[in-house]
Amino acid sequence: MQERDLARTRRWIADEERREAERRVGAARRPPAPEWLIERGLDRNNIVSVHTVECWDPGKRARPVTRAQAIEALRHQVPACSKCRPDTVLGIEV
């Protein structure tokens, strides 16, 4: 009985170690978190506004973009979010 319990415990430990190793590999492969979001309208070609990733009101259709893409959008007259002010964070006068 004890040998069976010991074997089960060893399998449990091995499974937990495998899960932890998989979690670490997944975390290492995960792309970096975005810093900027672009919110699109119902028409995917229509860009509604630019947000920082910390914004509390980005809308449901916001997608991550690079810093360069956020700057380009702001320079092409895409409105900056009035709550998180990405233009100020990026140092761009609108």
Accessible surface in RSA format (square Angstrom, percent):
REM  Atomic radii and reference values for relative SASA: ProtOr
REM  Chains: A
REM  Algorithm: Lee & Richards
REM  Probe-radius: 1.40
REM  Slices: 20
REM RES _ NUM      All-atoms   Total-Side   Main-Chain    Non-polar    All polar
REM                ABS   REL    ABS   REL    ABS   REL    ABS   REL    ABS   REL
RES MET A   1   158.78  82.2 114.43  75.7  44.35 105.6 108.19  92.0  50.59  67.0
RES GLN A   2   153.36  85.8 147.63 107.9   5.73  13.7  51.01 108.6 102.35  77.6
RES GLU A   3   148.06  85.0 141.25 106.9   6.81  16.2  56.35 109.0  91.71  74.9
RES ARG A   4   149.34  62.7 141.65  72.2   7.68  18.3  67.71  92.5  81.63  49.5
RES ASP A   5    49.09  34.4  48.79  48.6   0.30   0.7  20.30  47.8  28.79  28.7
RES LEU A   6    84.52  47.1  80.38  57.5   4.14  10.4  83.79  58.8   0.73   2.0
RES ALA A   7    42.98  39.5  37.92  58.5   5.06  11.5  41.67  58.7   1.31   3.5
RES ARG A   8   134.32  56.4 133.88  68.2   0.44   1.0  50.96  69.7  83.35  50.5
RES THR A   9    65.06  46.3  61.48  62.3   3.58   8.5  40.48  54.4  24.58  37.2
RES ARG A  10   151.38  63.6 145.87  74.4   5.51  13.1  52.56  71.8  98.83  59.9
RES ARG A  11   141.61  59.5 138.72  70.7   2.89   6.9  72.36  98.9  69.26  42.0
RES TRP A  12   152.98  61.4 149.11  72.2   3.87   9.1 133.04  70.9  19.94  32.3
RES ILE A  13    75.50  43.0  74.80  55.7   0.70   1.7  75.50  54.4   0.00   0.0
RES ALA A  14    54.88  50.5  48.83  75.3   6.05  13.8  50.50  71.1   4.38  11.6
RES ASP A  15    56.11  39.3  55.86  55.6   0.25   0.6   1.53   3.6  54.58  54.4
RES GLU A  16    71.05  40.8  67.68  51.2   3.37   8.0  20.61  39.9  50.44  41.2
RES GLU A  17   111.23  63.9 104.89  79.4   6.34  15.1  45.63  88.3  65.60  53.6
RES ARG A  18   117.56  49.4 110.86  56.5   6.70  16.0  65.57  89.6  51.99  31.5
RES ARG A  19   116.92  49.1 111.96  57.1   4.97  11.8  49.39  67.5  67.54  40.9
RES GLU A  20    69.88  40.1  67.07  50.7   2.80   6.7  34.23  66.2  35.64  29.1
RES ALA A  21    41.51  38.2  40.12  61.9   1.39   3.2  41.16  58.0   0.35   0.9
RES GLU A  22    98.32  56.4  88.28  66.8  10.04  23.9  45.18  87.4  53.14  43.4
RES ARG A  23   137.46  57.7 126.24  64.4  11.21  26.7  78.27 107.0  59.19  35.9
RES ARG A  24   132.39  55.6 126.66  64.6   5.73  13.6  54.87  75.0  77.52  47.0
RES VAL A  25    72.88  48.0  70.01  63.4   2.86   6.9  72.88  63.3   0.00   0.0
RES GLY A  26    33.32  41.1   0.00   N/A  33.32  41.1  28.97  79.5   4.35   9.7
RES ALA A  27    43.96  40.4  28.91  44.6  15.05  34.2  29.30  41.3  14.66  38.8
RES ALA A  28    90.08  82.8  48.77  75.3  41.31  94.0  61.35  86.4  28.72  76.1
RES ARG A  29   192.39  80.8 163.51  83.3  28.88  68.8  61.27  83.7 131.11  79.5
RES ARG A  30   162.88  68.4 142.31  72.5  20.56  49.0  56.56  77.3 106.32  64.4
RES PRO A  31   102.27  74.5  89.39  81.5  12.88  46.8  95.47  78.8   6.81  42.3
RES PRO A  32   124.26  90.6 101.42  92.4  22.85  83.0 112.95  93.3  11.31  70.3
RES ALA A  33    85.43  78.5  60.07  92.7  25.36  57.7  65.29  91.9  20.14  53.3
RES PRO A  34    49.15  35.8  38.00  34.6  11.15  40.5  47.25  39.0   1.90  11.8
RES GLU A  35   113.84  65.4 108.79  82.3   5.05  12.0  32.79  63.4  81.05  66.2
RES TRP A  36    10.22   4.1  10.22   4.9   0.00   0.0   9.70   5.2   0.52   0.8
RES LEU A  37    21.61  12.0  21.61  15.5   0.00   0.0  21.61  15.2   0.00   0.0
RES ILE A  38     9.75   5.5   9.52   7.1   0.23   0.6   9.52   6.9   0.23   0.6
RES GLU A  39    26.49  15.2  26.49  20.0   0.00   0.0   0.00   0.0  26.49  21.6
RES ARG A  40    74.32  31.2  74.32  37.9   0.00   0.0   8.21  11.2  66.11  40.1
RES GLY A  41     6.41   7.9   0.00   N/A   6.41   7.9   4.76  13.1   1.65   3.7
RES LEU A  42   156.69  87.3 128.35  91.8  28.34  71.3 129.33  90.8  27.37  73.6
RES ASP A  43    86.39  60.5  75.84  75.5  10.55  24.9  36.19  85.2  50.20  50.1
RES ARG A  44   168.08  70.6 163.44  83.3   4.64  11.0  68.98  94.3  99.09  60.1
RES ASN A  45   132.22  91.2 106.92 103.3  25.30  60.9  28.47  68.5 103.75 100.3
RES ASN A  46    80.65  55.6  74.23  71.7   6.42  15.5  17.47  42.1  63.17  61.1
RES ILE A  47    51.43  29.3  36.20  27.0  15.23  36.7  36.20  26.1  15.23  41.3
RES VAL A  48    61.86  40.7  53.30  48.3   8.56  20.6  57.84  50.3   4.02  10.9
RES SER A  49    11.80  10.0  11.80  15.7   0.00   0.0   8.70  18.5   3.10   4.3
RES VAL A  50     0.00   0.0   0.00   0.0   0.00   0.0   0.00   0.0   0.00   0.0
RES HIS A  51     5.00   2.7   5.00   3.5   0.00   0.0   5.00   5.1   0.00   0.0
RES THR A  52     9.50   6.8   9.50   9.6   0.00   0.0   6.34   8.5   3.15   4.8
RES VAL A  53    57.38  37.8  40.87  37.0  16.52  39.8  40.87  35.5  16.52  44.8
RES GLU A  54   144.40  82.9 114.41  86.6  29.99  71.4  70.96 137.3  73.44  60.0
RES CYS A  55    12.79   9.7   0.00   0.0  12.79  30.1   2.46   6.2  10.33  11.1
RES TRP A  56   189.12  75.9 157.79  76.4  31.33  73.6 150.92  80.5  38.20  62.0
RES ASP A  57    55.68  39.0  49.21  49.0   6.47  15.3   2.29   5.4  53.39  53.2
RES PRO A  58    33.56  24.5  33.56  30.6   0.00   0.0  33.56  27.7   0.00   0.0
RES GLY A  59    37.57  46.3   0.00   N/A  37.57  46.3  25.16  69.1  12.41  27.8
RES LYS A  60   194.84  95.1 164.87 101.2  29.97  71.4 115.11 103.6  79.73  84.9
RES ARG A  61    98.94  41.5  97.27  49.6   1.67   4.0  37.25  50.9  61.69  37.4
RES ALA A  62    16.58  15.2   4.46   6.9  12.12  27.6   4.46   6.3  12.12  32.1
RES ARG A  63   116.61  49.0 116.61  59.4   0.00   0.0  43.12  58.9  73.49  44.5
RES PRO A  64    81.95  59.7  64.92  59.2  17.03  61.9  65.16  53.8  16.79 104.4
RES VAL A  65    25.13  16.5  14.54  13.2  10.59  25.5  21.28  18.5   3.85  10.4
RES THR A  66    81.72  58.1  74.40  75.4   7.33  17.5  78.96 106.1   2.77   4.2
RES ARG A  67   127.74  53.6 123.07  62.7   4.68  11.1  51.72  70.7  76.02  46.1
RES ALA A  68    72.29  66.5  61.62  95.1  10.67  24.3  66.33  93.4   5.96  15.8
RES GLN A  69    90.36  50.5  86.51  63.2   3.84   9.2  25.78  54.9  64.57  49.0
RES ALA A  70     0.00   0.0   0.00   0.0   0.00   0.0   0.00   0.0   0.00   0.0
RES ILE A  71    32.36  18.4  32.36  24.1   0.00   0.0  32.36  23.3   0.00   0.0
RES GLU A  72   101.50  58.3  97.57  73.8   3.93   9.4  28.00  54.2  73.50  60.0
RES ALA A  73     8.64   7.9   2.68   4.1   5.96  13.6   8.30  11.7   0.34   0.9
RES LEU A  74     4.59   2.6   0.00   0.0   4.59  11.5   0.00   0.0   4.59  12.4
RES ARG A  75   160.07  67.2 135.81  69.2  24.26  57.8  47.28  64.6 112.79  68.4
RES HIS A  76   127.40  69.6 106.95  74.3  20.45  52.3  78.02  80.4  49.38  57.5
RES GLN A  77   147.29  82.4 126.17  92.2  21.12  50.3  56.57 120.4  90.72  68.8
RES VAL A  78    16.74  11.0  14.92  13.5   1.82   4.4  16.51  14.3   0.23   0.6
RES PRO A  79    75.28  54.9  67.91  61.9   7.37  26.8  75.28  62.2   0.00   0.0
RES ALA A  80    16.31  15.0   1.76   2.7  14.54  33.1   1.76   2.5  14.54  38.5
RES CYS A  81     8.02   6.1   2.95   3.3   5.08  11.9   5.08  12.9   2.95   3.2
RES SER A  82    83.06  70.2  59.58  79.5  23.48  54.1  40.76  86.8  42.30  59.3
RES LYS A  83   103.47  50.5  70.56  43.3  32.92  78.4  38.24  34.4  65.23  69.5
RES CYS A  84    26.46  20.0   7.38   8.2  19.08  44.8  16.33  41.4  10.13  10.9
RES ARG A  85    99.36  41.7  99.36  50.7   0.00   0.0  42.87  58.6  56.50  34.2
RES PRO A  86     0.00   0.0   0.00   0.0   0.00   0.0   0.00   0.0   0.00   0.0
RES ASP A  87     5.96   4.2   5.96   5.9   0.00   0.0   0.02   0.0   5.94   5.9
RES THR A  88    99.60  70.8  80.38  81.5  19.22  45.8  70.27  94.4  29.32  44.3
RES VAL A  89    94.61  62.3  63.80  57.8  30.80  74.2  71.72  62.3  22.88  62.1
RES LEU A  90    15.69   8.7   0.00   0.0  15.69  39.4   1.00   0.7  14.69  39.5
RES GLY A  91    67.07  82.7   0.00   N/A  67.07  82.7  35.86  98.4  31.21  69.9
RES ILE A  92    25.31  14.4  14.30  10.7  11.01  26.5  17.92  12.9   7.39  20.1
RES GLU A  93   172.28  98.9 143.14 108.3  29.14  69.4  62.32 120.5 109.96  89.8
RES VAL A  94   111.76  73.5  41.03  37.1  70.73 170.4  67.27  58.4  44.49 120.7
END  Absolute sums over single chains surface
CHAIN  1 A     7536.7       6401.0       1135.7       4102.4       3434.2
END  Absolute sums over all chains
TOTAL          7536.7       6401.0       1135.7       4102.4       3434.2
